[in-house]
Every structure is written in structure tokens, then in C-alpha cells.
Amino acid sequence: MKIAIHSRESSFSDKWIQYCQKNNIDYKIVNCYDSDIVSQLEECDGLMWHWVHFDYKAVNFARQLIYSLEAAGKKVFPDSKTCWHFDDKVGQKYLLEAVKAPLVKSHVFYDKKEAMDWAKSTSYPKVFKQRGGAGSLNVKLVKNKADAFFLIRKAFGKGFSPSDNLEKVKDRWGKLKRNRDKTALWAFIRGLALYFFPYLSVDYRNRVFDKGYIYFQDFIPDNDHDIRVVIIGEKAFAIKRMVRANDFKASGSGLIKYEREEIPEVCIENSFRLSKKLKTQCLAYDFVFDAGVPKIVEVSYGFARKGYLPCPGYWDRNLNWHEGNFTPEWFMIEDFLMALKKQTS
């Protein structure tokens, strides 16, 4: 048995490679961007590739490569069930509604008049989202009908940039004020540079405007935090993310609580149930609470690993608690190897 790993610095692959070296697992480093990637994988039983939403090259073909390899009988992480809806809030709406998941009520329109008619009759506030974006980027609070009309006209007119550089600057300034370290400083400086000189970015998505649809979610009031639960196979870990000051968003705030008692077990239980139904390898669920009932805001197979390192332990599928440090990427590769063994036996 041999696996292929696409290596990218500071991604899941660092720990996957470490695991293989530590446990004498036969592996091969590949480059998924090579034109002959399919032939490179002929000698391998599976591929592991942590591709990300902000890599325009990966977004162009990652899903297609995954579907193709699965058609050839190869195992892939993430597989198509895990990632087809990655960084696609509209796709997630349809998926979660189809499996009757407790999704925050969501609304999508592909016709300007229908969107305007809805905006005239609905209640406010609402939350506007573009289909792509992480860390609370491309998310705005719509306070009234006038705000909604403005966004609808823009959605069916010029459209929206997939990357809001001004919002990035504001977000990084907030993190710099909180953290006051070199990492936050350089992130803020880079954000300023891209705001004033956007042509320096190699992200070609910035040149293609998001248009022709508009997406809103109901606003759930009285939430000063959200709960993010990550399910990897039979294991779960979670964090509580506090909302920024004078804001309504918790995602990307960096204000995190890790203690086990901060996490409602109903969120863990619901996440396990949904991952089993969706047959996903790895999925993070973001919950807010509507009159005490947990509702899903969105999901994602990818996450920034550093934010979870202080977690004091994890749950198994039976909700038993396992105290102590752990490596999420090792959960991924252990499950992947187990699936490969089942396939080849």
C-alpha cells in the first residue's frame, strides 16, 4: 500500500508526512498542479491533498481531479462527498436542506425582481453572504430594506469582488490591536499593501466579479459566540468563538475558549449524526443558538489547525471524552489508511 501526498508548507500535509515517516508508511510526494498528475498516481492507492479556497489554481480543478480519481477506484482525501460544497454557501444550503439538517433559514435568488419582492416583504435584520469567503469575510448585516435593495441591485449589476480587501484590513487591524505581535503586524502590513495595490495579488478571482445571484440568511439575535465542531471520522473536537466587539460575527475573531464545559454536547451529537448521514471524512460545523436550539450557519472541510492546538481533548462517537493533546491531521491519515486497507483486503 502506497499513498501520494501533495506537500504544501503550513498545511495538513506537514503532519501527514511526519506520520508516514514515524510509522514507516510508504508514501510519495506529488504535485497536483502537474499536467501528468494522473500518471504520477498510477503506482499509488490514494491521494491526500489539503487544497484551500484562496488558491485560485486549486479551485479551478481540485474537485474535477478528485471526481476523476474516484472514478478510477482510488481513495482521495478530501473525497467528493467531503469537499464538493467547500467554500460554497449556496451549495451548502441545498445540501443541508435536503438532509433536513438544522440550518439557519437561508434564501437564494437568481432573479432580480423576485429578490426585490422578497426584500419588500421580509423582516430585518438579515445576513448577506457571498457564496465564497472564510473568517467572516464577504458577510454583512443587512439592517433594513434599503440595505437589501442596494445589495440586490449590485448583485444583478456590477457584482461583488470575491475578496473584500478593505474588510481584510479592518479584520487584521483588530487582530493587531489584540495580539500586538510580529505575525499580526506583518499580516496587517500585507493587508494594507493589497488594499492600495490590489494588482500585486496573484489571486485571479479578484478580477472576476461575483454576480447573478444573491444569498441571505436569517439573523439569529442574542448570540455572543458560536460553537465550531470538527468531526474527523469517529472523533470530534470543538471550540467556542466569541463575537468581536461591536460586531455580530464570531468566525475569524481569534477570541476562543477551549474548555470542555464551554461546549454543549448537543452540538457534538448533532455533528456526528450529520457526518454519518453525509458520509464525510472531515467536516467543521458552525453553530449558533436560536432560542436555545443549535442551528448550523455553514460547514467546511478545511480549518486553520493552529486555532485548535490548545483543545484539552476530544470526544468519540459515543460521546466519551478523551483527555489530552492530539494531532487532528493524524486522525485524518489514520482513517484514510484504514479505508485503504478495507478496500485492498
Secondary structure, 3 states (H helix, E strand, C coil): CCEEEECCCCCCHHHHHHHHHHCCCCEEEECCCCCCHHHHCCCCCEEECCCCCCCHHHHHHHHHHHHHHHHCCCEEECCHHHHCCCCCHHHHHHHHHHCCCCECCEEEECCHHHHHHHHHHCCCCEEEECCCCCCCCCEEEECCHHHHHHHHHHHCCCCECCCCHHHHHHHHHHHHHHHCCHHHHHHHHHHHHHHHCHHHCCCHHHHCCECCCEEEEECCCCCCEEEEEEEECCEEEEEEEECCCCCCCCCCCCCEECCHHHCCHHHHHHHHHHHHHHCCCEEEEEEEEECCEEEEEEEECCCCHHHHCCCCEEEECCCCEEECCCCHHHHHHHHHHHHHHHHHC
